[in-house]
Amino acid sequence: MTKQPALRSFGALPDGQTVWQIPIVGQGLRANVLSYGATLQSLHLEGHPQSLVLGLNDLEGYLDQAIYLGATVGRCANRIAEGRFSIDGTTYQTDQNFLDRHMLHGGREGTSRLNWQVAEHRLDRVTLALHLADGHMGFPGALDVELTYAITAGPALQLEITATSSLPTPCNFAHHGYFNLGLSGSVLDHVLYSPAQHYQRPDEGLIPHDAPEPLTGHAFDLRRAKPLSAALRDGRIDHNYCFDHRQGQAHLARLSAPDSGISMDIHSTEPGLQIYDGALTNLVSEGGAQWPEYAGIALEPQNWPNAVNNPLAPSPILRPGAVYRQRTAFVFSAGT
């Protein structure tokens, strides 16, 4: 029987809180999760020498970076135009931490910048918990969140996020990992597929306002799998791909690395997949080397950006007595 790995201190925050590194293992996968930001620091597939996600080897690096590396972002992932919205006739102004104008990923002190509590740790899973006060970053409602990372058959990394609120509030969480399944420092040769037929065209502030548009005719139409370099032919990608909102988990994307033979399929309950091409990942890596641009790609199941201000979007409003629940699975295979 495999012995359960112990929690390890990963350092202390300026206020003295201990940040924990939590190992989980099983089914040919092993991962390290950090309590800071509920961050996936590393993910290793048996037989593959490198982590499948980008990560850093010290807490200071995580405190200094601004690309939400491996973190859980919320309470409202992505952007809210002007940081402002109304619920039941009351208007709320949230933190404007993007371009000093819009709200991004829950604000300056969103869940990616907070130290979660370790609620449960077992060999193949960890559950983290966080409480956000009413008014935190301008959002209404005291929010209680739990996130479980679990390694399951597949092999797969399963995420389940649940939340409840004392008042109606936007609730939209996303895992912001950067994936590199290959043997090189770039994902430009990775092959990407998504069955999405529509996307949201963003403005200069990366805010989509109109109805989803057909992907037909765009280089970033991924219904026929193509290398990321080909998908970028018409410019950078930081777009939300739209799916039918449904119960249960739908297949959102498949990412494959030709040089390693590793593929990853993403299944999720979420109606959107934010694809960020990773052009700004030039940081110092877990091993101390400099990452180039496009060192990893972010594939983020979530609700649509600015959904709280878009009547065409699935409603992100969580009301008292209801439970927000997201299930996302990253399923890995090798040699196909």
C-alpha positions in Angstrom: 0.0 0.0 0.0 1.3 3.4 -0.9 2.0 5.6 2.1 0.2 9.0 2.1 2.6 11.8 1.5 2.7 14.4 4.2 1.9 18.1 3.9 5.0 20.3 3.6 5.5 24.0 4.4 6.1 26.0 1.2 6.9 29.2 3.1 5.1 31.9 4.9 3.0 34.9 3.6 3.9 38.4 4.8 1.2 38.1 7.5 2.8 34.9 8.9 0.3 32.4 7.4 1.9 29.1 6.4 1.5 28.1 2.8 1.2 24.3 2.5 2.4 22.1 -0.4 0.0 19.1 -0.6 1.1 16.0 -2.5 -1.5 13.7 -4.1 -0.8 10.5 -6.0 -2.6 7.7 -7.8 -3.5 6.0 -11.2 -0.1 7.0 -12.8 -0.4 10.7 -11.9 1.1 12.7 -9.0 0.6 16.3 -8.2 1.5 19.0 -5.8 -1.2 21.5 -4.8 -0.4 24.7 -2.9 -2.8 26.2 -0.3 -2.0 29.6 -1.7 -4.5 30.3 -4.5 -5.6 26.6 -4.4 -2.8 26.3 -7.0 -1.8 23.3 -9.0 2.0 23.6 -8.8 3.0 20.4 -10.7 1.4 17.4 -12.4 3.5 14.4 -13.5 2.4 11.5 -15.6 4.2 8.2 -15.1 7.0 7.8 -17.7 7.1 11.5 -18.7 10.0 13.5 -17.3 8.5 16.9 -17.1 5.5 18.4 -15.3 2.4 18.7 -17.5 1.7 22.2 -16.0 3.9 25.2 -15.5 4.9 25.8 -11.9 7.4 27.7 -9.7 9.7 26.3 -6.9 9.3 29.1 -4.4 6.6 31.1 -2.8 8.2 34.5 -3.7 7.8 33.6 -7.4 4.1 33.1 -6.9 3.7 36.3 -5.0 5.5 38.3 -7.7 3.8 36.8 -10.9 0.7 38.2 -12.4 -0.5 35.5 -14.8 -2.5 33.5 -12.2 -0.2 30.6 -12.6 -2.0 27.3 -11.8 -4.4 29.2 -9.5 -8.1 28.9 -8.8 -9.6 32.3 -9.8 -12.8 33.7 -8.4 -15.3 34.6 -6.9 -15.9 35.7 -10.5 -13.4 34.5 -13.1 -12.6 36.5 -16.2 -13.8 40.1 -16.7 -16.7 42.3 -15.6 -17.1 45.4 -17.7 -16.3 48.6 -15.6 -16.3 46.3 -12.6 -20.0 47.1 -12.3 -23.3 45.1 -12.3 -26.8 45.1 -10.9 -28.7 42.4 -9.1 -32.4 42.8 -8.2 -32.2 46.6 -8.7 -29.1 47.1 -6.6 -25.9 48.2 -8.4 -22.5 47.0 -7.1 -19.0 48.4 -7.9 -16.2 45.9 -7.6 -12.5 46.2 -7.8 -11.2 47.6 -11.2 -7.9 45.7 -11.3 -7.7 45.3 -15.1 -6.6 48.4 -17.1 -7.8 50.4 -14.0 -11.2 50.0 -15.6 -12.6 46.4 -15.5 -12.7 43.6 -12.9 -10.5 40.6 -13.6 -10.6 37.2 -11.8 -12.3 38.5 -8.6 -10.1 41.6 -8.1 -6.7 42.3 -6.7 -7.4 40.0 -3.7 -9.4 37.3 -5.5 -9.2 33.7 -4.6 -5.9 33.3 -6.5 -4.2 35.6 -4.0 -5.6 34.1 -0.8 -4.4 31.2 1.4 -7.0 28.4 1.5 -7.5 26.1 4.4 -6.7 22.4 4.0 -10.1 20.8 4.9 -9.2 17.2 4.0 -6.1 15.4 2.7 -6.0 11.8 1.5 -3.6 9.8 -0.7 -5.2 10.7 -4.0 -7.2 13.9 -3.2 -7.2 17.2 -1.3 -10.1 19.5 -0.4 -9.4 23.1 0.3 -11.9 25.6 1.8 -12.1 29.4 1.8 -14.5 32.0 3.2 -15.0 35.4 1.5 -16.7 38.1 3.5 -19.8 40.0 2.3 -18.4 43.0 0.4 -15.0 41.4 -0.4 -13.6 43.1 -3.5 -17.0 44.9 -3.7 -19.1 41.7 -4.2 -22.3 41.0 -2.3 -22.7 38.0 0.0 -20.5 36.0 2.3 -19.3 33.1 0.1 -18.1 29.7 1.4 -16.1 27.7 -1.2 -14.7 24.2 -1.3 -12.4 22.8 -4.0 -11.4 19.2 -4.4 -8.5 18.1 -6.5 -8.7 14.3 -7.0 -6.7 11.8 -9.1 -9.0 9.2 -10.6 -9.0 6.4 -13.2 -8.2 7.6 -16.7 -5.8 8.7 -15.5 -7.5 12.0 -14.7 -7.2 15.0 -12.5 -10.8 15.9 -11.4 -11.8 19.3 -10.0 -15.0 19.9 -8.1 -15.8 23.3 -6.8 -18.9 24.1 -4.7 -20.0 27.4 -3.2 -22.9 28.9 -1.2 -23.7 32.6 -0.6 -25.6 34.6 2.0 -26.8 37.0 -0.7 -27.3 36.9 -4.5 -23.8 37.2 -6.0 -21.9 36.4 -9.3 -20.2 33.1 -8.8 -17.8 31.8 -11.5 -14.6 29.9 -10.8 -11.9 28.7 -13.1 -8.7 26.7 -12.9 -6.0 28.8 -14.5 -3.3 26.2 -15.2 -0.9 26.5 -18.0 -0.3 23.1 -19.8 2.7 21.9 -21.7 2.4 18.2 -22.5 5.6 18.0 -24.6 9.3 17.8 -24.3 10.2 21.3 -25.4 9.8 24.8 -23.9 7.0 25.8 -26.3 3.4 24.7 -27.0 3.3 26.1 -30.6 3.6 22.6 -32.0 0.8 21.3 -29.7 -2.3 20.2 -31.6 -5.6 21.7 -30.3 -9.2 20.6 -31.0 -12.5 21.9 -29.7 -16.0 21.1 -31.0 -17.2 24.7 -30.2 -19.1 26.3 -33.1 -19.2 29.9 -31.6 -17.0 32.3 -29.7 -17.3 35.7 -28.2 -15.4 38.5 -30.0 -13.8 40.8 -27.4 -13.2 44.5 -27.6 -9.9 46.2 -26.8 -10.5 45.6 -23.1 -11.1 41.9 -23.8 -14.8 42.4 -22.9 -17.3 40.6 -25.2 -20.6 42.5 -25.5 -22.6 40.9 -28.4 -24.0 37.6 -29.1 -21.6 34.7 -29.8 -20.3 34.6 -33.4 -19.7 31.6 -35.6 -16.1 30.4 -35.7 -16.4 29.5 -39.4 -13.6 31.2 -41.4 -11.4 32.0 -38.4 -7.9 30.5 -38.0 -8.8 29.8 -34.4 -11.8 27.6 -35.5 -10.6 24.3 -33.8 -13.2 21.9 -35.1 -10.5 20.5 -37.2 -7.5 19.9 -35.0 -4.5 22.1 -35.8 -1.2 23.2 -34.3 -1.4 26.2 -32.1 0.9 28.0 -34.5 -1.7 27.6 -37.2 -4.5 28.8 -35.0 -2.5 31.9 -34.3 -2.2 32.8 -37.9 -4.7 35.7 -37.6 -3.4 37.0 -34.3 -3.3 36.1 -30.6 -6.0 34.0 -28.9 -7.6 35.1 -25.6 -11.2 34.1 -26.4 -14.2 32.4 -24.8 -15.5 29.4 -26.8 -19.2 28.9 -26.2 -21.0 25.6 -25.5 -24.6 24.6 -24.9 -25.3 25.0 -21.2 -26.2 21.5 -19.9 -26.2 19.3 -16.9 -23.3 16.8 -16.8 -19.9 17.1 -18.2 -19.4 17.8 -21.9 -16.2 17.4 -24.0 -14.7 20.9 -24.4 -11.2 20.3 -25.9 -8.4 18.0 -26.7 -4.7 19.0 -26.5 -1.9 16.8 -27.9 1.9 17.0 -28.0 3.4 15.3 -31.0 6.9 14.9 -29.6 5.8 13.1 -26.3 2.6 11.4 -27.6 0.7 12.7 -24.6 -2.9 14.0 -25.0 -5.3 15.6 -22.6 -9.1 15.7 -23.0 -11.1 18.3 -21.0 -14.6 17.5 -19.9 -16.6 20.1 -17.8 -20.0 21.2 -16.7 -19.1 24.8 -17.7 -20.7 26.6 -20.7 -17.5 28.3 -21.7 -13.8 27.6 -22.4 -11.4 30.5 -22.2 -8.4 29.7 -24.4 -5.4 31.9 -23.6 -2.4 31.2 -25.9 0.3 31.8 -23.3 2.2 34.5 -25.1 3.1 36.2 -21.7 4.5 33.2 -19.8 8.1 34.4 -19.8 8.9 33.7 -16.2 11.6 31.7 -14.4 10.4 28.0 -14.3 10.2 25.5 -11.4 13.7 24.2 -12.5 15.2 27.7 -12.6 15.2 28.2 -16.4 13.6 31.1 -18.2 10.4 30.2 -19.9 10.0 31.5 -23.4 6.7 32.9 -24.8 4.1 30.2 -25.4 5.7 28.0 -22.8 2.2 26.8 -21.8 -1.4 27.2 -22.9 -4.3 28.0 -20.5 -7.6 26.1 -21.2 -10.1 27.4 -18.6 -13.6 26.0 -18.3 -15.9 28.7 -16.8 -18.9 30.8 -17.5 -18.8 33.4 -20.2 -16.9 36.7 -19.5 -19.0 39.6 -18.3 -22.0 37.1 -18.0 -23.5 39.2 -15.2 -24.1 42.0 -17.7 -25.0 39.9 -20.7 -28.6 38.7 -20.9 -27.6 36.2 -23.6 -25.2 34.4 -21.2 -25.9 31.6 -18.8 -26.7 33.4 -15.5 -23.8 33.4 -13.1 -25.9 34.6 -10.1 -25.8 32.3 -7.1 -28.7 32.8 -4.7 -29.0 31.9 -1.0 -30.1 28.3 -0.6 -28.6 27.2 -3.9 -25.2 25.5 -4.5 -22.8 26.5 -7.2 -21.1 23.3 -8.5 -18.5 22.9 -11.2 -17.0 19.6 -12.2 -14.0 19.5 -14.6 -11.9 16.6 -15.6 -8.5 16.6 -17.3 -8.0 13.1 -18.7 -4.6 12.0 -20.0 -3.4 9.4 -22.4 0.0 8.5 -23.8 1.1 7.1 -27.1 -2.0 8.1 -29.1 
